[in-house]
Amino acid sequence: MPDGLEYIDSWVEPNFDRCFQLMQTDDALLLQQWVAAWTDLMEFEIVPVAPSKQTRGYMEALLDEEG
């Protein structure tokens, strides 16, 4: 795993069809490098996410500005 790419946690479906991994990085290129090293063994779907607490704070501030 490239320096600067952090593995946070993972979850596996009960039927073992898919594994979901939460990774963290400030550099998307590091994620691309990691994926490229494994594409011969598995398929990837990358979904960017943001922490819900920070998103809630942002949305509350935005709504306060409008209201």
PDB file with one MODEL, atoms N, CA, C and O in Angstrom:
MODEL        1
ATOM      1  N   MET A   1       0.846  -1.169   0.000  1.00  0.00           N
ATOM      2  CA  MET A   1       0.000   0.000   0.000  1.00  0.00           C
ATOM      3  C   MET A   1       0.896   1.239   0.000  1.00  0.00           C
ATOM      4  O   MET A   1       1.836   1.323   0.790  1.00  0.00           O
ATOM      5  N   PRO A   2       0.613   2.191  -0.874  1.00  0.00           N
ATOM      6  CA  PRO A   2       1.459   3.387  -0.930  1.00  0.00           C
ATOM      7  C   PRO A   2       1.398   4.206   0.366  1.00  0.00           C
ATOM      8  O   PRO A   2       0.349   4.284   1.005  1.00  0.00           O
ATOM      9  N   ASP A   3       2.516   4.808   0.747  1.00  0.00           N
ATOM     10  CA  ASP A   3       2.524   5.728   1.882  1.00  0.00           C
ATOM     11  C   ASP A   3       1.561   6.859   1.583  1.00  0.00           C
ATOM     12  O   ASP A   3       1.568   7.417   0.486  1.00  0.00           O
ATOM     13  N   GLY A   4       0.733   7.198   2.558  1.00  0.00           N
ATOM     14  CA  GLY A   4      -0.250   8.258   2.378  1.00  0.00           C
ATOM     15  C   GLY A   4      -1.649   7.734   2.087  1.00  0.00           C
ATOM     16  O   GLY A   4      -2.611   8.502   2.079  1.00  0.00           O
ATOM     17  N   LEU A   5      -1.766   6.429   1.849  1.00  0.00           N
ATOM     18  CA  LEU A   5      -3.065   5.780   1.684  1.00  0.00           C
ATOM     19  C   LEU A   5      -3.302   4.951   2.933  1.00  0.00           C
ATOM     20  O   LEU A   5      -2.507   4.071   3.263  1.00  0.00           O
ATOM     21  N   GLU A   6      -4.392   5.234   3.624  1.00  0.00           N
ATOM     22  CA  GLU A   6      -4.661   4.574   4.898  1.00  0.00           C
ATOM     23  C   GLU A   6      -5.897   3.680   4.796  1.00  0.00           C
ATOM     24  O   GLU A   6      -6.955   4.120   4.348  1.00  0.00           O
ATOM     25  N   TYR A   7      -5.754   2.431   5.214  1.00  0.00           N
ATOM     26  CA  TYR A   7      -6.868   1.502   5.336  1.00  0.00           C
ATOM     27  C   TYR A   7      -7.562   1.791   6.658  1.00  0.00           C
ATOM     28  O   TYR A   7      -6.919   1.795   7.708  1.00  0.00           O
ATOM     29  N   ILE A   8      -8.893   2.038   6.619  1.00  0.00           N
ATOM     30  CA  ILE A   8      -9.634   2.351   7.836  1.00  0.00           C
ATOM     31  C   ILE A   8     -10.349   1.118   8.389  1.00  0.00           C
ATOM     32  O   ILE A   8     -10.175   0.766   9.556  1.00  0.00           O
ATOM     33  N   ASP A   9     -11.153   0.465   7.547  1.00  0.00           N
ATOM     34  CA  ASP A   9     -11.911  -0.707   8.002  1.00  0.00           C
ATOM     35  C   ASP A   9     -12.533  -1.384   6.786  1.00  0.00           C
ATOM     36  O   ASP A   9     -12.490  -0.845   5.680  1.00  0.00           O
ATOM     37  N   SER A  10     -13.110  -2.564   6.992  1.00  0.00           N
ATOM     38  CA  SER A  10     -13.789  -3.250   5.892  1.00  0.00           C
ATOM     39  C   SER A  10     -14.985  -4.024   6.409  1.00  0.00           C
ATOM     40  O   SER A  10     -15.078  -4.351   7.592  1.00  0.00           O
ATOM     41  N   TRP A  11     -15.907  -4.312   5.484  1.00  0.00           N
ATOM     42  CA  TRP A  11     -17.119  -5.057   5.766  1.00  0.00           C
ATOM     43  C   TRP A  11     -17.308  -6.059   4.648  1.00  0.00           C
ATOM     44  O   TRP A  11     -17.007  -5.762   3.492  1.00  0.00           O
ATOM     45  N   VAL A  12     -17.806  -7.244   4.976  1.00  0.00           N
ATOM     46  CA  VAL A  12     -18.025  -8.304   3.988  1.00  0.00           C
ATOM     47  C   VAL A  12     -19.504  -8.668   3.997  1.00  0.00           C
ATOM     48  O   VAL A  12     -20.117  -8.794   5.057  1.00  0.00           O
ATOM     49  N   GLU A  13     -20.073  -8.836   2.799  1.00  0.00           N
ATOM     50  CA  GLU A  13     -21.455  -9.278   2.701  1.00  0.00           C
ATOM     51  C   GLU A  13     -21.579 -10.681   3.281  1.00  0.00           C
ATOM     52  O   GLU A  13     -20.622 -11.453   3.222  1.00  0.00           O
ATOM     53  N   PRO A  14     -22.745 -11.030   3.844  1.00  0.00           N
ATOM     54  CA  PRO A  14     -22.926 -12.360   4.423  1.00  0.00           C
ATOM     55  C   PRO A  14     -22.664 -13.508   3.443  1.00  0.00           C
ATOM     56  O   PRO A  14     -22.227 -14.582   3.856  1.00  0.00           O
ATOM     57  N   ASN A  15     -22.926 -13.292   2.149  1.00  0.00           N
ATOM     58  CA  ASN A  15     -22.704 -14.354   1.162  1.00  0.00           C
ATOM     59  C   ASN A  15     -21.293 -14.309   0.560  1.00  0.00           C
ATOM     60  O   ASN A  15     -20.982 -15.081  -0.348  1.00  0.00           O
ATOM     61  N   PHE A  16     -20.447 -13.414   1.060  1.00  0.00           N
ATOM     62  CA  PHE A  16     -19.050 -13.266   0.642  1.00  0.00           C
ATOM     63  C   PHE A  16     -18.893 -12.784  -0.805  1.00  0.00           C
ATOM     64  O   PHE A  16     -17.807 -12.894  -1.375  1.00  0.00           O
ATOM     65  N   ASP A  17     -19.966 -12.251  -1.402  1.00  0.00           N
ATOM     66  CA  ASP A  17     -19.869 -11.758  -2.780  1.00  0.00           C
ATOM     67  C   ASP A  17     -19.017 -10.491  -2.893  1.00  0.00           C
ATOM     68  O   ASP A  17     -18.261 -10.324  -3.850  1.00  0.00           O
ATOM     69  N   ARG A  18     -19.149  -9.609  -1.911  1.00  0.00           N
ATOM     70  CA  ARG A  18     -18.425  -8.338  -1.996  1.00  0.00           C
ATOM     71  C   ARG A  18     -17.816  -7.968  -0.649  1.00  0.00           C
ATOM     72  O   ARG A  18     -18.306  -8.336   0.419  1.00  0.00           O
ATOM     73  N   CYS A  19     -16.734  -7.229  -0.756  1.00  0.00           N
ATOM     74  CA  CYS A  19     -16.071  -6.660   0.415  1.00  0.00           C
ATOM     75  C   CYS A  19     -16.013  -5.156   0.204  1.00  0.00           C
ATOM     76  O   CYS A  19     -15.640  -4.687  -0.872  1.00  0.00           O
ATOM     77  N   PHE A  20     -16.378  -4.408   1.222  1.00  0.00           N
ATOM     78  CA  PHE A  20     -16.332  -2.957   1.169  1.00  0.00           C
ATOM     79  C   PHE A  20     -15.179  -2.492   2.054  1.00  0.00           C
ATOM     80  O   PHE A  20     -15.102  -2.856   3.227  1.00  0.00           O
ATOM     81  N   GLN A  21     -14.294  -1.694   1.489  1.00  0.00           N
ATOM     82  CA  GLN A  21     -13.155  -1.189   2.260  1.00  0.00           C
ATOM     83  C   GLN A  21     -13.204   0.322   2.304  1.00  0.00           C
ATOM     84  O   GLN A  21     -13.417   0.978   1.285  1.00  0.00           O
ATOM     85  N   LEU A  22     -13.007   0.866   3.481  1.00  0.00           N
ATOM     86  CA  LEU A  22     -12.945   2.310   3.668  1.00  0.00           C
ATOM     87  C   LEU A  22     -11.473   2.698   3.729  1.00  0.00           C
ATOM     88  O   LEU A  22     -10.733   2.276   4.617  1.00  0.00           O
ATOM     89  N   MET A  23     -11.074   3.511   2.762  1.00  0.00           N
ATOM     90  CA  MET A  23      -9.692   3.975   2.655  1.00  0.00           C
ATOM     91  C   MET A  23      -9.689   5.491   2.807  1.00  0.00           C
ATOM     92  O   MET A  23     -10.700   6.146   2.555  1.00  0.00           O
ATOM     93  N   GLN A  24      -8.555   6.049   3.218  1.00  0.00           N
ATOM     94  CA  GLN A  24      -8.449   7.499   3.372  1.00  0.00           C
ATOM     95  C   GLN A  24      -7.145   7.988   2.768  1.00  0.00           C
ATOM     96  O   GLN A  24      -6.080   7.415   2.997  1.00  0.00           O
ATOM     97  N   THR A  25      -7.249   9.068   1.985  1.00  0.00           N
ATOM     98  CA  THR A  25      -6.075   9.712   1.403  1.00  0.00           C
ATOM     99  C   THR A  25      -6.437  11.115   0.949  1.00  0.00           C
ATOM    100  O   THR A  25      -7.599  11.404   0.662  1.00  0.00           O
ATOM    101  N   ASP A  26      -5.448  11.977   0.885  1.00  0.00           N
ATOM    102  CA  ASP A  26      -5.629  13.306   0.317  1.00  0.00           C
ATOM    103  C   ASP A  26      -5.181  13.332  -1.137  1.00  0.00           C
ATOM    104  O   ASP A  26      -5.289  14.365  -1.797  1.00  0.00           O
ATOM    105  N   ASP A  27      -4.681  12.215  -1.642  1.00  0.00           N
ATOM    106  CA  ASP A  27      -4.130  12.149  -2.992  1.00  0.00           C
ATOM    107  C   ASP A  27      -4.770  10.972  -3.747  1.00  0.00           C
ATOM    108  O   ASP A  27      -4.437   9.813  -3.500  1.00  0.00           O
ATOM    109  N   ALA A  28      -5.681  11.283  -4.658  1.00  0.00           N
ATOM    110  CA  ALA A  28      -6.386  10.244  -5.406  1.00  0.00           C
ATOM    111  C   ALA A  28      -5.440   9.361  -6.204  1.00  0.00           C
ATOM    112  O   ALA A  28      -5.763   8.204  -6.475  1.00  0.00           O
ATOM    113  N   LEU A  29      -4.291   9.874  -6.582  1.00  0.00           N
ATOM    114  CA  LEU A  29      -3.314   9.083  -7.326  1.00  0.00           C
ATOM    115  C   LEU A  29      -2.853   7.869  -6.513  1.00  0.00           C
ATOM    116  O   LEU A  29      -2.615   6.803  -7.080  1.00  0.00           O
ATOM    117  N   LEU A  30      -2.728   8.019  -5.213  1.00  0.00           N
ATOM    118  CA  LEU A  30      -2.324   6.892  -4.360  1.00  0.00           C
ATOM    119  C   LEU A  30      -3.372   5.790  -4.399  1.00  0.00           C
ATOM    120  O   LEU A  30      -3.031   4.607  -4.424  1.00  0.00           O
ATOM    121  N   LEU A  31      -4.634   6.169  -4.404  1.00  0.00           N
ATOM    122  CA  LEU A  31      -5.705   5.180  -4.506  1.00  0.00           C
ATOM    123  C   LEU A  31      -5.661   4.495  -5.865  1.00  0.00           C
ATOM    124  O   LEU A  31      -5.855   3.283  -5.956  1.00  0.00           O
ATOM    125  N   GLN A  32      -5.410   5.255  -6.912  1.00  0.00           N
ATOM    126  CA  GLN A  32      -5.290   4.671  -8.251  1.00  0.00           C
ATOM    127  C   GLN A  32      -4.133   3.673  -8.321  1.00  0.00           C
ATOM    128  O   GLN A  32      -4.269   2.617  -8.938  1.00  0.00           O
ATOM    129  N   GLN A  33      -3.011   3.991  -7.706  1.00  0.00           N
ATOM    130  CA  GLN A  33      -1.861   3.082  -7.699  1.00  0.00           C
ATOM    131  C   GLN A  33      -2.206   1.781  -6.980  1.00  0.00           C
ATOM    132  O   GLN A  33      -1.848   0.700  -7.447  1.00  0.00           O
ATOM    133  N   TRP A  34      -2.887   1.882  -5.866  1.00  0.00           N
ATOM    134  CA  TRP A  34      -3.263   0.708  -5.095  1.00  0.00           C
ATOM    135  C   TRP A  34      -4.234  -0.165  -5.888  1.00  0.00           C
ATOM    136  O   TRP A  34      -4.079  -1.385  -5.934  1.00  0.00           O
ATOM    137  N   VAL A  35      -5.230   0.459  -6.510  1.00  0.00           N
ATOM    138  CA  VAL A  35      -6.197  -0.281  -7.318  1.00  0.00           C
ATOM    139  C   VAL A  35      -5.499  -0.961  -8.493  1.00  0.00           C
ATOM    140  O   VAL A  35      -5.777  -2.123  -8.790  1.00  0.00           O
ATOM    141  N   ALA A  36      -4.598  -0.250  -9.159  1.00  0.00           N
ATOM    142  CA  ALA A  36      -3.896  -0.808 -10.323  1.00  0.00           C
ATOM    143  C   ALA A  36      -3.117  -2.068  -9.959  1.00  0.00           C
ATOM    144  O   ALA A  36      -2.972  -2.973 -10.781  1.00  0.00           O
ATOM    145  N   ALA A  37      -2.621  -2.123  -8.736  1.00  0.00           N
ATOM    146  CA  ALA A  37      -1.845  -3.293  -8.313  1.00  0.00           C
ATOM    147  C   ALA A  37      -2.718  -4.530  -8.102  1.00  0.00           C
ATOM    148  O   ALA A  37      -2.201  -5.646  -8.062  1.00  0.00           O
ATOM    149  N   TRP A  38      -4.034  -4.345  -7.966  1.00  0.00           N
ATOM    150  CA  TRP A  38      -4.934  -5.460  -7.659  1.00  0.00           C
ATOM    151  C   TRP A  38      -5.954  -5.759  -8.755  1.00  0.00           C
ATOM    152  O   TRP A  38      -6.742  -6.693  -8.605  1.00  0.00           O
ATOM    153  N   THR A  39      -5.969  -5.004  -9.844  1.00  0.00           N
ATOM    154  CA  THR A  39      -7.013  -5.178 -10.854  1.00  0.00           C
ATOM    155  C   THR A  39      -6.984  -6.534 -11.545  1.00  0.00           C
ATOM    156  O   THR A  39      -7.982  -6.937 -12.143  1.00  0.00           O
ATOM    157  N   ASP A  40      -5.873  -7.241 -11.477  1.00  0.00           N
ATOM    158  CA  ASP A  40      -5.832  -8.580 -12.087  1.00  0.00           C
ATOM    159  C   ASP A  40      -6.557  -9.614 -11.228  1.00  0.00           C
ATOM    160  O   ASP A  40      -6.834 -10.717 -11.699  1.00  0.00           O
ATOM    161  N   LEU A  41      -6.868  -9.277  -9.975  1.00  0.00           N
ATOM    162  CA  LEU A  41      -7.509 -10.224  -9.064  1.00  0.00           C
ATOM    163  C   LEU A  41      -8.955  -9.883  -8.717  1.00  0.00           C
ATOM    164  O   LEU A  41      -9.717 -10.769  -8.329  1.00  0.00           O
ATOM    165  N   MET A  42      -9.346  -8.612  -8.849  1.00  0.00           N
ATOM    166  CA  MET A  42     -10.690  -8.204  -8.441  1.00  0.00           C
ATOM    167  C   MET A  42     -11.133  -6.951  -9.165  1.00  0.00           C
ATOM    168  O   MET A  42     -10.331  -6.252  -9.786  1.00  0.00           O
ATOM    169  N   GLU A  43     -12.426  -6.681  -9.075  1.00  0.00           N
ATOM    170  CA  GLU A  43     -12.996  -5.468  -9.641  1.00  0.00           C
ATOM    171  C   GLU A  43     -13.179  -4.442  -8.527  1.00  0.00           C
ATOM    172  O   GLU A  43     -13.402  -4.793  -7.368  1.00  0.00           O
ATOM    173  N   PHE A  44     -13.080  -3.188  -8.895  1.00  0.00           N
ATOM    174  CA  PHE A  44     -13.228  -2.105  -7.921  1.00  0.00           C
ATOM    175  C   PHE A  44     -14.327  -1.150  -8.351  1.00  0.00           C
ATOM    176  O   PHE A  44     -14.523  -0.901  -9.540  1.00  0.00           O
ATOM    177  N   GLU A  45     -15.028  -0.627  -7.384  1.00  0.00           N
ATOM    178  CA  GLU A  45     -15.927   0.506  -7.571  1.00  0.00           C
ATOM    179  C   GLU A  45     -15.544   1.500  -6.491  1.00  0.00           C
ATOM    180  O   GLU A  45     -15.583   1.175  -5.304  1.00  0.00           O
ATOM    181  N   ILE A  46     -15.176   2.710  -6.890  1.00  0.00           N
ATOM    182  CA  ILE A  46     -14.721   3.716  -5.935  1.00  0.00           C
ATOM    183  C   ILE A  46     -15.836   4.737  -5.749  1.00  0.00           C
ATOM    184  O   ILE A  46     -16.327   5.329  -6.710  1.00  0.00           O
ATOM    185  N   VAL A  47     -16.224   4.931  -4.487  1.00  0.00           N
ATOM    186  CA  VAL A  47     -17.278   5.875  -4.138  1.00  0.00           C
ATOM    187  C   VAL A  47     -16.718   6.839  -3.100  1.00  0.00           C
ATOM    188  O   VAL A  47     -16.488   6.444  -1.956  1.00  0.00           O
ATOM    189  N   PRO A  48     -16.495   8.095  -3.477  1.00  0.00           N
ATOM    190  CA  PRO A  48     -16.012   9.077  -2.495  1.00  0.00           C
ATOM    191  C   PRO A  48     -17.082   9.327  -1.431  1.00  0.00           C
ATOM    192  O   PRO A  48     -18.268   9.413  -1.749  1.00  0.00           O
ATOM    193  N   VAL A  49     -16.672   9.440  -0.198  1.00  0.00           N
ATOM    194  CA  VAL A  49     -17.588   9.715   0.909  1.00  0.00           C
ATOM    195  C   VAL A  49     -17.013  10.811   1.793  1.00  0.00           C
ATOM    196  O   VAL A  49     -15.821  11.112   1.739  1.00  0.00           O
ATOM    197  N   ALA A  50     -17.883  11.403   2.609  1.00  0.00           N
ATOM    198  CA  ALA A  50     -17.480  12.426   3.570  1.00  0.00           C
ATOM    199  C   ALA A  50     -18.098  12.062   4.915  1.00  0.00           C
ATOM    200  O   ALA A  50     -19.180  11.478   4.958  1.00  0.00           O
ATOM    201  N   PRO A  51     -17.423  12.402   6.017  1.00  0.00           N
ATOM    202  CA  PRO A  51     -17.976  12.099   7.340  1.00  0.00           C
ATOM    203  C   PRO A  51     -19.322  12.801   7.546  1.00  0.00           C
ATOM    204  O   PRO A  51     -19.463  13.985   7.242  1.00  0.00           O
ATOM    205  N   SER A  52     -20.298  12.070   8.060  1.00  0.00           N
ATOM    206  CA  SER A  52     -21.640  12.638   8.211  1.00  0.00           C
ATOM    207  C   SER A  52     -21.669  13.811   9.189  1.00  0.00           C
ATOM    208  O   SER A  52     -22.446  14.746   8.997  1.00  0.00           O
ATOM    209  N   LYS A  53     -20.851  13.781  10.216  1.00  0.00           N
ATOM    210  CA  LYS A  53     -20.835  14.888  11.189  1.00  0.00           C
ATOM    211  C   LYS A  53     -20.390  16.188  10.513  1.00  0.00           C
ATOM    212  O   LYS A  53     -20.985  17.240  10.744  1.00  0.00           O
ATOM    213  N   GLN A  54     -19.359  16.122   9.690  1.00  0.00           N
ATOM    214  CA  GLN A  54     -18.893  17.318   8.984  1.00  0.00           C
ATOM    215  C   GLN A  54     -19.921  17.770   7.955  1.00  0.00           C
ATOM    216  O   GLN A  54     -20.142  18.969   7.783  1.00  0.00           O
ATOM    217  N   THR A  55     -20.548  16.823   7.273  1.00  0.00           N
ATOM    218  CA  THR A  55     -21.554  17.161   6.281  1.00  0.00           C
ATOM    219  C   THR A  55     -22.745  17.834   6.947  1.00  0.00           C
ATOM    220  O   THR A  55     -23.278  18.813   6.425  1.00  0.00           O
ATOM    221  N   ARG A  56     -23.160  17.324   8.078  1.00  0.00           N
ATOM    222  CA  ARG A  56     -24.282  17.934   8.805  1.00  0.00           C
ATOM    223  C   ARG A  56     -23.937  19.367   9.200  1.00  0.00           C
ATOM    224  O   ARG A  56     -24.760  20.266   9.027  1.00  0.00           O
ATOM    225  N   GLY A  57     -22.746  19.590   9.722  1.00  0.00           N
ATOM    226  CA  GLY A  57     -22.326  20.945  10.097  1.00  0.00           C
ATOM    227  C   GLY A  57     -22.330  21.895   8.916  1.00  0.00           C
ATOM    228  O   GLY A  57     -22.758  23.044   9.026  1.00  0.00           O
ATOM    229  N   TYR A  58     -21.847  21.399   7.777  1.00  0.00           N
ATOM    230  CA  TYR A  58     -21.833  22.217   6.566  1.00  0.00           C
ATOM    231  C   TYR A  58     -23.252  22.559   6.137  1.00  0.00           C
ATOM    232  O   TYR A  58     -23.537  23.712   5.811  1.00  0.00           O
ATOM    233  N   MET A  59     -24.146  21.573   6.133  1.00  0.00           N
ATOM    234  CA  MET A  59     -25.518  21.791   5.693  1.00  0.00           C
ATOM    235  C   MET A  59     -26.272  22.713   6.654  1.00  0.00           C
ATOM    236  O   MET A  59     -27.058  23.548   6.208  1.00  0.00           O
ATOM    237  N   GLU A  60     -26.049  22.580   7.949  1.00  0.00           N
ATOM    238  CA  GLU A  60     -26.693  23.456   8.918  1.00  0.00           C
ATOM    239  C   GLU A  60     -26.242  24.905   8.703  1.00  0.00           C
ATOM    240  O   GLU A  60     -27.068  25.817   8.743  1.00  0.00           O
ATOM    241  N   ALA A  61     -24.952  25.123   8.477  1.00  0.00           N
ATOM    242  CA  ALA A  61     -24.432  26.467   8.219  1.00  0.00           C
ATOM    243  C   ALA A  61     -25.020  27.034   6.939  1.00  0.00           C
ATOM    244  O   ALA A  61     -25.370  28.213   6.888  1.00  0.00           O
ATOM    245  N   LEU A  62     -25.133  26.219   5.916  1.00  0.00           N
ATOM    246  CA  LEU A  62     -25.696  26.643   4.640  1.00  0.00           C
ATOM    247  C   LEU A  62     -27.158  27.046   4.799  1.00  0.00           C
ATOM    248  O   LEU A  62     -27.585  28.068   4.264  1.00  0.00           O
ATOM    249  N   LEU A  63     -27.916  26.249   5.529  1.00  0.00           N
ATOM    250  CA  LEU A  63     -29.329  26.564   5.751  1.00  0.00           C
ATOM    251  C   LEU A  63     -29.499  27.814   6.591  1.00  0.00           C
ATOM    252  O   LEU A  63     -30.430  28.586   6.363  1.00  0.00           O
ATOM    253  N   ASP A  64     -28.598  28.034   7.582  1.00  0.00           N
ATOM    254  CA  ASP A  64     -28.650  29.239   8.393  1.00  0.00           C
ATOM    255  C   ASP A  64     -28.423  30.479   7.531  1.00  0.00           C
ATOM    256  O   ASP A  64     -29.065  31.506   7.751  1.00  0.00           O
ATOM    257  N   GLU A  65     -27.532  30.399   6.566  1.00  0.00           N
ATOM    258  CA  GLU A  65     -27.257  31.527   5.660  1.00  0.00           C
ATOM    259  C   GLU A  65     -28.479  31.865   4.821  1.00  0.00           C
ATOM    260  O   GLU A  65     -28.741  33.034   4.540  1.00  0.00           O
ATOM    261  N   GLU A  66     -29.226  30.843   4.423  1.00  0.00           N
ATOM    262  CA  GLU A  66     -30.390  31.035   3.567  1.00  0.00           C
ATOM    263  C   GLU A  66     -31.599  31.513   4.344  1.00  0.00           C
ATOM    264  O   GLU A  66     -32.462  32.199   3.796  1.00  0.00           O
ATOM    265  N   GLY A  67     -31.669  31.155   5.619  1.00  0.00           N
ATOM    266  CA  GLY A  67     -32.884  31.419   6.399  1.00  0.00           C
ATOM    267  C   GLY A  67     -32.813  32.652   7.183  1.00  0.00           C
ATOM    268  O   GLY A  67     -33.765  32.993   7.885  1.00  0.00           O
TER     269      GLY A  67
ENDMDL
END
